[in-house]
Amino acid sequence: MTTIRDVAKLAQVSVATVSRALNHSGYVRESTQKKVEEAAKTLNFHPNEVARSLYQKKSKLIGLLLPDITNPFFPAIAKGVEDSVNKRGYSLLLGNVEENVEKEKDYLKIFAQNNVAGVVSAVQGNTTKMKDMPFVLLDRVTNNQKYAVHSDDFLGGTLAAQAVIHRRPKKIVIMVGPQNVASSLVRLAGSEQVLKEHKLSYERFQTPSFQSDLAEETAQDFFKQHQDADTVIASNDVYALAVMKEASKRELKIPEDFQIIGYDDMSFSRMMYPGLTTISQPAYEIGYQGAELLCDILEKKPIKKKHIQLPVTLKLRESLREKGSL
């Protein structure tokens, strides 16, 4: 097995110089740096990451916390994070929290034990209390986070409401996401503002979670409470599709009898028929830019924006009626 001493011998430098060159931990002349890198490549030498992380008390690992990997929105975020950190020379350590506070604490402990360089998190929880580890929050963001990347949820809420008001709604119901998720309340505020401006009455339906495995049960509960609803602003695409399925079981024609708009624009939303009208938010880009921001922090590069807000758009499909007069 090739060792650092073999690299030093081939490059004709000291072991300490090889260590500085490969770890970028001190001054090394440019010509020497090149000789060391060429020697390491020739010998197919890769530094022992475990030993290096123990010595430096940090690694080339980035921790990623997600609330629920069964919700297609979050794997899209993870893909963006992975592509970004890999490009910058880091690897990813994933923690799937499943909306469980204890699991979140456990993963943070694992991250610390593995000397991760920093954390990217789409979980609105204990990550904000981490003082010694750089972190960036994604999606579920409030104003008190130092570094964050998210989409414009207020705009998303307004676009969703604007999409339904001219499509002959009779009874509008807003599915409100979990109260402890800040973005849910921001979207709600956007939708309510539009509906109030147009003097349209509406009701709320509170969903306890965004978790995919609760979607069908939530859809059944929705119709128990709102049997006469004909227009729904859903909290995400997964729940919107579950409600559409339940509506079809009740022999409601979509969109003639029952219309709905989702949120996220996951791939299956456009593959099914009728296609789901939805608010498209850039999940991949949220992950990618969040990881870029974290890597810039780790590498002490200038930070142009600490809070990055990305735009959302309306994707019109068959789940809404044709536009008409109010």
Secondary structure as the mmCIF struct_conf table of DSSP 4:
data_model
#
loop_
_struct_conf.conf_type_id
_struct_conf.id
_struct_conf.beg_label_comp_id
_struct_conf.beg_label_asym_id
_struct_conf.beg_label_seq_id
_struct_conf.end_label_comp_id
_struct_conf.end_label_asym_id
_struct_conf.end_label_seq_id
HELX_RH_AL_P HELX_RH_AL_P1 ILE A 4 ALA A 11
TURN_TY1_P TURN_TY1_P1 GLN A 12 GLN A 12
BEND BEND1 VAL A 13 VAL A 13
HELX_RH_AL_P HELX_RH_AL_P2 VAL A 15 ASN A 23
TURN_TY1_P TURN_TY1_P2 HIS A 24 HIS A 24
BEND BEND2 GLY A 26 GLY A 26
HELX_RH_AL_P HELX_RH_AL_P3 GLU A 30 THR A 42
TURN_TY1_P TURN_TY1_P3 LEU A 43 ASN A 44
HELX_RH_AL_P HELX_RH_AL_P4 GLU A 49 GLN A 56
TURN_TY1_P TURN_TY1_P4 LYS A 57 LYS A 57
BEND BEND3 LYS A 60 LYS A 60
STRN STRN1 LEU A 61 LEU A 66
BEND BEND4 PRO A 67 PRO A 67
TURN_TY1_P TURN_TY1_P5 ILE A 69 THR A 70
BEND BEND5 ASN A 71 ASN A 71
TURN_TY1_P TURN_TY1_P6 PRO A 72 PRO A 72
HELX_RH_AL_P HELX_RH_AL_P5 PHE A 73 LYS A 87
TURN_TY1_P TURN_TY1_P7 ARG A 88 GLY A 89
STRN STRN2 SER A 91 ASN A 96
TURN_TY1_P TURN_TY1_P8 GLU A 98 GLU A 99
HELX_RH_AL_P HELX_RH_AL_P6 VAL A 101 GLN A 113
TURN_TY1_P TURN_TY1_P9 ASN A 114 ASN A 115
BEND BEND6 ALA A 117 ALA A 117
STRN STRN3 GLY A 118 SER A 121
BEND BEND7 GLY A 125 GLY A 125
HELX_RH_3T_P HELX_RH_3T_P1 ASN A 126 LYS A 129
BEND BEND8 LYS A 131 MET A 133
STRN STRN4 PHE A 135 LEU A 138
BEND BEND9 ASP A 139 ARG A 140
TURN_TY1_P TURN_TY1_P10 ASN A 143 ASN A 144
BEND BEND10 LYS A 146 TYR A 147
STRN STRN5 ALA A 148 SER A 151
HELX_RH_AL_P HELX_RH_AL_P7 ASP A 153 ILE A 165
TURN_TY1_P TURN_TY1_P11 HIS A 166 HIS A 166
BEND BEND11 ARG A 167 ARG A 167
BEND BEND12 LYS A 170 LYS A 171
STRN STRN6 ILE A 172 VAL A 176
TURN_TY1_P TURN_TY1_P12 GLN A 179 ASN A 180
HELX_RH_AL_P HELX_RH_AL_P8 ALA A 182 GLU A 197
TURN_TY1_P TURN_TY1_P13 HIS A 198 LYS A 199
STRN STRN7 TYR A 202 GLN A 206
BEND BEND13 PRO A 208 PRO A 208
HELX_RH_3T_P HELX_RH_3T_P2 SER A 212 LEU A 214
HELX_RH_AL_P HELX_RH_AL_P9 ALA A 215 GLN A 225
TURN_TY1_P TURN_TY1_P14 GLN A 227 ASP A 228
STRN STRN8 THR A 231 ILE A 233
BEND BEND14 SER A 235 ASN A 236
HELX_RH_AL_P HELX_RH_AL_P10 ASP A 237 LYS A 249
TURN_TY1_P TURN_TY1_P15 ARG A 250 GLU A 251
TURN_TY1_P TURN_TY1_P16 ILE A 254 ASP A 257
STRN STRN9 GLN A 259 ASP A 264
HELX_RH_AL_P HELX_RH_AL_P11 SER A 267 MET A 271
BEND BEND15 MET A 272 PRO A 274
HELX_LH_PP_P HELX_LH_PP_P1 GLY A 275 LEU A 276
STRN STRN10 THR A 277 SER A 280
HELX_RH_AL_P HELX_RH_AL_P12 ALA A 283 LEU A 298
TURN_TY1_P TURN_TY1_P17 GLU A 299 LYS A 300
BEND BEND16 LYS A 304 LYS A 304
BEND BEND17 LYS A 306 LYS A 306
STRN STRN11 HIS A 307 LEU A 310
STRN STRN12 THR A 313 LYS A 315
TURN_TY1_P TURN_TY1_P18 GLU A 318 SER A 319
BEND BEND18 LEU A 320 LEU A 320
HELX_LH_PP_P HELX_LH_PP_P2 ARG A 321 LYS A 323
#
